[in-house]
Amino acid sequence: MVKNKKFIITGIIAGLLLLSVFFIILSTANSFSHAIEQFSRMWYWILLLITGFGLQAGLYSYIRASLKLKQMADPAAAVAASAGITTGSMVACCLHHLVDVLPLMGLAAASLFLVKYQLLFIIIGVLSNLIGIAMMLEIIQKHDLSNGFLKKLTIYNMNKIKKITIVLSLVLAAAVFIVIFSPEQKFSEERETSGIINLSSRSSSQNNISFKATPIGFSFDNPVRFEIGIDTHSGSLDFDLTEVSVLEDNNNNRYQPLDWQGSASGGHHRSGIITFPKLSDETEKIKLIIQDDFNNPPRIFEWELK
């Protein structure tokens, strides 16, 4: 009889490894403090993915060990079941890896596309984990491999539960997809992009720190947004962008930031989007002023609008 405790430990280790990958990716791409910030913001989704991964890793290990014992007890019967068990459990255990990693890639790379559709990726990852777990439990039930608490769990019709899980998962994924790509959503996005003025990036390098500021879809109908990238090879980027930034127009009106969505203070690399209030239609020029070091002149990024 296979002992369940060993495979619980296997599942925990697998989950911790996936969590380690999450922190390594974000810490390498930005900083450890940024990884902590992202985890605290989405811990419930991340833990769902990690738990699902750990459960499948433990169940897969359990199935393999149980199959070896069955081969020793009844080689003829085990050979007939071997192909189905191995193939099925491999599919259930391994195919979900892609959708588990996609949300983490989105968090790490801060890609605008992945961030925009991150919820869809995460939901697909969680649902694929549920399907994988149902598939493995069905394999355990079908080939009578259960013992201990798995014996109690597999008293239900796992084939039916698997089918229900697949159908509900597809329905939920389709519903999320429809909401994200609905005509109303597209119309809203198109309306936001009307009257857009394309403005190029501006860069500044001083004191071993490089800034790049890129206006995102500038329009007089919407708040002003800039994508900011900051890099340094020495020291730490310990400043709050909302406290050291200001937007100024040609009439000397000054606007304070509304929001910063991006990396937290610290580290050698930071990126994100800073948002300012929308401007008057009469505005002809804008300056983004960033005073990241009060011992030196501010960085000034200028754009002509008309």
One Martini backbone bead per residue (centre of mass of N, CA, C, O) as a GRO file, in nm:
protein
  306
    1MET     BB    1   0.096   0.037   0.023
    2VAL     BB    2   0.054   0.365  -0.030
    3LYS     BB    3   0.174   0.652   0.111
    4ASN     BB    4   0.047   0.973   0.142
    5LYS     BB    5   0.257   1.156   0.286
    6LYS     BB    6   0.477   1.167   0.066
    7PHE     BB    7   0.282   1.323  -0.149
    8ILE     BB    8   0.235   1.572   0.016
    9ILE     BB    9   0.527   1.662   0.019
   10THR     BB   10   0.560   1.678  -0.286
   11GLY     BB   11   0.346   1.899  -0.328
   12ILE     BB   12   0.475   2.115  -0.148
   13ILE     BB   13   0.742   2.136  -0.300
   14ALA     BB   14   0.623   2.213  -0.574
   15GLY     BB   15   0.486   2.474  -0.478
   16LEU     BB   16   0.749   2.612  -0.374
   17LEU     BB   17   0.891   2.615  -0.647
   18LEU     BB   18   0.687   2.797  -0.793
   19LEU     BB   19   0.720   3.033  -0.596
   20SER     BB   20   1.022   3.072  -0.653
   21VAL     BB   21   0.992   3.143  -0.950
   22PHE     BB   22   0.832   3.399  -0.906
   23PHE     BB   23   1.056   3.551  -0.738
   24ILE     BB   24   1.287   3.526  -0.942
   25ILE     BB   25   1.161   3.672  -1.181
   26LEU     BB   26   1.096   3.948  -1.036
   27SER     BB   27   1.380   4.002  -0.915
   28THR     BB   28   1.532   4.001  -1.186
   29ALA     BB   29   1.349   4.216  -1.340
   30ASN     BB   30   1.378   4.391  -1.061
   31SER     BB   31   1.275   4.322  -0.739
   32PHE     BB   32   1.204   4.199  -0.433
   33SER     BB   33   1.000   4.421  -0.352
   34HIS     BB   34   0.825   4.379  -0.605
   35ALA     BB   35   0.749   4.086  -0.548
   36ILE     BB   36   0.604   4.144  -0.282
   37GLU     BB   37   0.394   4.341  -0.394
   38GLN     BB   38   0.263   4.144  -0.601
   39PHE     BB   39   0.185   3.927  -0.397
   40SER     BB   40   0.002   4.109  -0.213
   41ARG     BB   41  -0.199   4.180  -0.454
   42MET     BB   42  -0.217   3.838  -0.566
   43TRP     BB   43  -0.217   3.595  -0.360
   44TYR     BB   44  -0.478   3.431  -0.420
   45TRP     BB   45  -0.407   3.349  -0.713
   46ILE     BB   46  -0.128   3.227  -0.663
   47LEU     BB   47  -0.220   3.010  -0.457
   48LEU     BB   48  -0.407   2.860  -0.651
   49LEU     BB   49  -0.186   2.774  -0.850
   50ILE     BB   50   0.003   2.634  -0.646
   51THR     BB   51  -0.198   2.428  -0.532
   52GLY     BB   52  -0.268   2.288  -0.800
   53PHE     BB   53   0.019   2.201  -0.865
   54GLY     BB   54   0.076   2.035  -0.606
   55LEU     BB   55  -0.156   1.830  -0.637
   56GLN     BB   56  -0.063   1.712  -0.910
   57ALA     BB   57   0.220   1.623  -0.826
   58GLY     BB   58   0.126   1.427  -0.602
   59LEU     BB   59  -0.065   1.249  -0.777
   60TYR     BB   60   0.142   1.160  -0.985
   61SER     BB   61   0.334   1.022  -0.785
   62TYR     BB   62   0.121   0.825  -0.678
   63ILE     BB   63   0.055   0.676  -0.943
   64ARG     BB   64   0.338   0.569  -1.002
   65ALA     BB   65   0.371   0.404  -0.739
   66SER     BB   66   0.113   0.231  -0.768
   67LEU     BB   67   0.191   0.096  -1.037
   68LYS     BB   68   0.437  -0.057  -0.931
   69LEU     BB   69   0.283  -0.232  -0.726
   70LYS     BB   70   0.089  -0.363  -0.936
   71GLN     BB   71   0.308  -0.504  -1.102
   72MET     BB   72   0.404  -0.689  -0.871
   73ALA     BB   73   0.119  -0.828  -0.817
   74ASP     BB   74  -0.002  -0.776  -1.142
   75PRO     BB   75   0.138  -0.769  -1.441
   76ALA     BB   76  -0.093  -0.806  -1.648
   77ALA     BB   77  -0.284  -0.580  -1.548
   78ALA     BB   78  -0.075  -0.347  -1.553
   79VAL     BB   79  -0.013  -0.339  -1.857
   80ALA     BB   80  -0.301  -0.251  -1.947
   81ALA     BB   81  -0.294   0.023  -1.765
   82SER     BB   82  -0.030   0.183  -1.814
   83ALA     BB   83  -0.083   0.366  -2.061
   84GLY     BB   84  -0.328   0.522  -1.953
   85ILE     BB   85  -0.200   0.632  -1.695
   86THR     BB   86   0.051   0.773  -1.805
   87THR     BB   87  -0.085   0.956  -2.014
   88GLY     BB   88  -0.304   1.090  -1.839
   89SER     BB   89  -0.117   1.204  -1.612
   90MET     BB   90   0.065   1.371  -1.793
   91VAL     BB   91  -0.149   1.558  -1.904
   92ALA     BB   92  -0.255   1.662  -1.629
   93CYS     BB   93   0.036   1.761  -1.517
   94CYS     BB   94   0.167   1.930  -1.780
   95LEU     BB   95  -0.027   2.123  -1.951
   96HIS     BB   96  -0.064   2.351  -1.722
   97HIS     BB   97   0.208   2.504  -1.718
   98LEU     BB   98   0.154   2.732  -1.916
   99VAL     BB   99  -0.087   2.871  -1.751
  100ASP     BB  100   0.086   2.916  -1.499
  101VAL     BB  101   0.311   3.102  -1.632
  102LEU     BB  102   0.167   3.339  -1.773
  103PRO     BB  103   0.097   3.516  -1.526
  104LEU     BB  104   0.394   3.546  -1.436
  105MET     BB  105   0.486   3.687  -1.691
  106GLY     BB  106   0.302   3.927  -1.660
  107LEU     BB  107   0.425   4.023  -1.392
  108ALA     BB  108   0.723   4.044  -1.477
  109ALA     BB  109   0.707   4.212  -1.761
  110ALA     BB  110   0.468   4.421  -1.781
  111SER     BB  111   0.281   4.370  -2.001
  112LEU     BB  112   0.018   4.521  -2.142
  113PHE     BB  113  -0.126   4.273  -2.248
  114LEU     BB  114  -0.108   4.083  -1.998
  115VAL     BB  115  -0.234   4.279  -1.798
  116LYS     BB  116  -0.507   4.312  -1.942
  117TYR     BB  117  -0.534   3.964  -1.954
  118GLN     BB  118  -0.466   3.831  -1.675
  119LEU     BB  119  -0.733   3.714  -1.571
  120LEU     BB  120  -0.766   3.506  -1.795
  121PHE     BB  121  -0.506   3.346  -1.739
  122ILE     BB  122  -0.566   3.274  -1.444
  123ILE     BB  123  -0.834   3.125  -1.486
  124ILE     BB  124  -0.720   2.910  -1.674
  125GLY     BB  125  -0.518   2.799  -1.470
  126VAL     BB  126  -0.720   2.712  -1.250
  127LEU     BB  127  -0.904   2.532  -1.431
  128SER     BB  128  -0.681   2.337  -1.527
  129ASN     BB  129  -0.625   2.226  -1.246
  130LEU     BB  130  -0.904   2.104  -1.193
  131ILE     BB  131  -0.901   1.912  -1.432
  132GLY     BB  132  -0.643   1.757  -1.356
  133ILE     BB  133  -0.746   1.649  -1.084
  134ALA     BB  134  -0.992   1.496  -1.196
  135MET     BB  135  -0.832   1.305  -1.381
  136MET     BB  136  -0.663   1.166  -1.158
  137LEU     BB  137  -0.899   1.061  -0.986
  138GLU     BB  138  -1.010   0.883  -1.209
  139ILE     BB  139  -0.763   0.700  -1.237
  140ILE     BB  140  -0.762   0.597  -0.947
  141GLN     BB  141  -1.048   0.472  -0.959
  142LYS     BB  142  -1.035   0.291  -1.218
  143HIS     BB  143  -0.752   0.136  -1.089
  144ASP     BB  144  -0.753   0.098  -0.784
  145LEU     BB  145  -0.535   0.319  -0.607
  146SER     BB  146  -0.674   0.370  -0.343
  147ASN     BB  147  -0.609   0.527  -0.018
  148GLY     BB  148  -0.731   0.643   0.247
  149PHE     BB  149  -0.848   0.952   0.173
  150LEU     BB  150  -0.889   0.866  -0.127
  151LYS     BB  151  -1.109   0.659  -0.073
  152LYS     BB  152  -1.322   0.871   0.014
  153LEU     BB  153  -1.310   1.052  -0.244
  154THR     BB  154  -1.365   0.792  -0.461
  155ILE     BB  155  -1.684   0.732  -0.414
  156TYR     BB  156  -1.724   0.899  -0.644
  157ASN     BB  157  -1.799   1.000  -0.970
  158MET     BB  158  -1.525   1.103  -1.147
  159ASN     BB  159  -1.624   1.116  -1.439
  160LYS     BB  160  -1.853   1.315  -1.385
  161ILE     BB  161  -1.685   1.534  -1.246
  162LYS     BB  162  -1.501   1.588  -1.484
  163LYS     BB  163  -1.718   1.681  -1.685
  164ILE     BB  164  -1.828   1.912  -1.514
  165THR     BB  165  -1.560   2.067  -1.492
  166ILE     BB  166  -1.518   2.115  -1.794
  167VAL     BB  167  -1.780   2.264  -1.857
  168LEU     BB  168  -1.758   2.491  -1.642
  169SER     BB  169  -1.483   2.596  -1.739
  170LEU     BB  170  -1.567   2.675  -2.027
  171VAL     BB  171  -1.793   2.869  -1.947
  172LEU     BB  172  -1.622   3.064  -1.775
  173ALA     BB  173  -1.407   3.131  -1.987
  174ALA     BB  174  -1.610   3.239  -2.197
  175ALA     BB  175  -1.728   3.466  -2.023
  176VAL     BB  176  -1.464   3.622  -1.985
  177PHE     BB  177  -1.404   3.658  -2.284
  178ILE     BB  178  -1.663   3.817  -2.357
  179VAL     BB  179  -1.617   4.055  -2.167
  180ILE     BB  180  -1.340   4.145  -2.282
  181PHE     BB  181  -1.455   4.113  -2.609
  182SER     BB  182  -1.675   4.302  -2.616
  183PRO     BB  183  -1.831   4.550  -2.787
  184GLU     BB  184  -1.836   4.749  -2.548
  185GLN     BB  185  -1.534   4.735  -2.490
  186LYS     BB  186  -1.437   4.818  -2.773
  187PHE     BB  187  -1.586   5.087  -2.782
  188SER     BB  188  -1.443   5.209  -2.539
  189GLU     BB  189  -1.157   5.189  -2.662
  190GLU     BB  190  -1.215   5.352  -2.920
  191ARG     BB  191  -1.307   5.610  -2.777
  192GLU     BB  192  -1.030   5.653  -2.631
  193THR     BB  193  -0.866   5.668  -2.925
  194SER     BB  194  -0.986   5.922  -2.999
  195GLY     BB  195  -0.780   6.183  -3.081
  196ILE     BB  196  -0.496   6.087  -3.118
  197ILE     BB  197  -0.157   6.166  -3.021
  198ASN     BB  198   0.153   6.107  -3.146
  199LEU     BB  199   0.420   6.043  -2.919
  200SER     BB  200   0.737   6.043  -2.841
  201SER     BB  201   1.013   5.964  -2.691
  202ARG     BB  202   1.201   6.036  -2.390
  203SER     BB  203   1.537   6.109  -2.268
  204SER     BB  204   1.749   6.054  -1.963
  205SER     BB  205   2.102   6.112  -1.852
  206GLN     BB  206   2.203   6.100  -1.503
  207ASN     BB  207   2.376   5.985  -1.244
  208ASN     BB  208   2.344   5.678  -1.351
  209ILE     BB  209   2.047   5.758  -1.468
  210SER     BB  210   1.775   5.629  -1.663
  211PHE     BB  211   1.522   5.782  -1.866
  212LYS     BB  212   1.186   5.690  -1.996
  213ALA     BB  213   0.933   5.871  -2.186
  214THR     BB  214   0.590   5.761  -2.281
  215PRO     BB  215   0.326   5.840  -2.439
  216ILE     BB  216  -0.021   5.727  -2.400
  217GLY     BB  217  -0.252   5.806  -2.601
  218PHE     BB  218  -0.292   6.104  -2.660
  219SER     BB  219  -0.567   6.302  -2.511
  220PHE     BB  220  -0.807   6.550  -2.432
  221ASP     BB  221  -1.030   6.325  -2.317
  222ASN     BB  222  -0.789   6.226  -2.131
  223PRO     BB  223  -0.577   6.123  -1.938
  224VAL     BB  224  -0.239   6.150  -1.872
  225ARG     BB  225   0.006   5.913  -2.001
  226PHE     BB  226   0.309   5.747  -1.880
  227GLU     BB  227   0.580   5.559  -1.972
  228ILE     BB  228   0.817   5.434  -1.734
  229GLY     BB  229   1.181   5.409  -1.744
  230ILE     BB  230   1.430   5.274  -1.508
  231ASP     BB  231   1.798   5.292  -1.483
  232THR     BB  232   2.065   5.125  -1.294
  233HIS     BB  233   2.416   5.035  -1.164
  234SER     BB  234   2.369   5.218  -0.902
  235GLY     BB  235   2.213   5.180  -0.644
  236SER     BB  236   1.883   5.314  -0.555
  237LEU     BB  237   1.531   5.363  -0.646
  238ASP     BB  238   1.441   5.587  -0.390
  239PHE     BB  239   1.136   5.686  -0.517
  240ASP     BB  240   0.841   5.879  -0.564
  241LEU     BB  241   0.681   5.961  -0.850
  242THR     BB  242   0.440   6.135  -0.719
  243GLU     BB  243   0.656   6.339  -0.568
  244VAL     BB  244   0.867   6.410  -0.836
  245SER     BB  245   0.616   6.485  -1.022
  246VAL     BB  246   0.525   6.703  -1.309
  247LEU     BB  247   0.284   6.884  -1.502
  248GLU     BB  248   0.334   7.117  -1.778
  249ASP     BB  249   0.221   7.392  -1.946
  250ASN     BB  250   0.224   7.681  -2.154
  251ASN     BB  251   0.054   7.829  -1.895
  252ASN     BB  252   0.181   7.720  -1.614
  253ASN     BB  253   0.035   7.469  -1.552
  254ARG     BB  254   0.000   7.242  -1.276
  255TYR     BB  255   0.024   6.876  -1.241
  256GLN     BB  256  -0.065   6.619  -1.049
  257PRO     BB  257  -0.057   6.308  -0.976
  258LEU     BB  258  -0.292   6.031  -0.963
  259ASP     BB  259  -0.096   5.783  -1.058
  260TRP     BB  260   0.084   5.463  -0.988
  261GLN     BB  261   0.172   5.186  -1.211
  262GLY     BB  262   0.421   4.987  -1.051
  263SER     BB  263   0.706   5.001  -0.925
  264ALA     BB  264   0.867   5.005  -0.652
  265SER     BB  265   1.077   5.111  -0.448
  266GLY     BB  266   1.375   5.025  -0.577
  267GLY     BB  267   1.638   4.915  -0.724
  268HIS     BB  268   1.753   4.911  -1.081
  269HIS     BB  269   1.451   4.858  -1.191
  270ARG     BB  270   1.185   5.050  -1.347
  271SER     BB  271   0.819   5.037  -1.407
  272GLY     BB  272   0.541   5.229  -1.560
  273ILE     BB  273   0.239   5.427  -1.487
  274ILE     BB  274   0.164   5.772  -1.522
  275THR     BB  275  -0.099   5.994  -1.401
  276PHE     BB  276  -0.289   6.267  -1.534
  277PRO     BB  277  -0.475   6.509  -1.594
  278LYS     BB  278  -0.661   6.648  -1.808
  279LEU     BB  279  -0.657   6.873  -2.077
  280SER     BB  280  -0.676   7.140  -2.251
  281ASP     BB  281  -0.743   7.217  -2.585
  282GLU     BB  282  -0.525   7.470  -2.570
  283THR     BB  283  -0.292   7.297  -2.554
  284GLU     BB  284   0.059   7.294  -2.691
  285LYS     BB  285   0.237   7.221  -2.433
  286ILE     BB  286   0.458   6.985  -2.259
  287LYS     BB  287   0.587   6.899  -1.922
  288LEU     BB  288   0.798   6.662  -1.777
  289ILE     BB  289   0.880   6.669  -1.430
  290ILE     BB  290   1.181   6.528  -1.268
  291GLN     BB  291   1.289   6.516  -0.913
  292ASP     BB  292   1.509   6.269  -0.813
  293ASP     BB  293   1.741   6.502  -0.752
  294PHE     BB  294   1.806   6.778  -0.536
  295ASN     BB  295   2.124   6.813  -0.638
  296ASN     BB  296   1.980   6.843  -0.919
  297PRO     BB  297   1.849   6.891  -1.196
  298PRO     BB  298   1.578   6.847  -1.360
  299ARG     BB  299   1.383   6.655  -1.554
  300ILE     BB  300   1.298   6.729  -1.905
  301PHE     BB  301   0.996   6.665  -2.090
  302GLU     BB  302   0.904   6.745  -2.428
  303TRP     BB  303   0.591   6.854  -2.606
  304GLU     BB  304   0.421   6.891  -2.906
  305LEU     BB  305   0.067   6.934  -2.993
  306LYS     BB  306   0.050   7.193  -3.233
   0.00000   0.00000   0.00000
